[in-house]
Amino acid sequence: MLGWNSFVSDKHDTARAVFFDWVAIGKPKSGHEFALMQKTRASFNLAVRYCNDNLEQLVLMHYWIKTVINFGILCIKSAK
């Protein structure tokens, strides 16, 4: 998924850790742990939805960054 490293990966790691904590304490249906699990899951799903909804913009950003990096490498090589 384009944008995973930039937008989703940290939210996935957090949601996964909180989910395992929630499972370890017996999957309560209310309380602080349940609310935290819901919040982190929602944040992760929102980041995934953002990437899916803005795919065209992310593709353009990806190619722009790639072009800038390649141009910088080209300038460094030509300066030698």
Summary of the structure (lengths in Angstrom):
residues: 80
radius of gyration: 19.3
end to end distance: 37.5
largest distance: 64.4
contacts: 189
relative contact order: 0.14
helix: 85%
strand: 0%
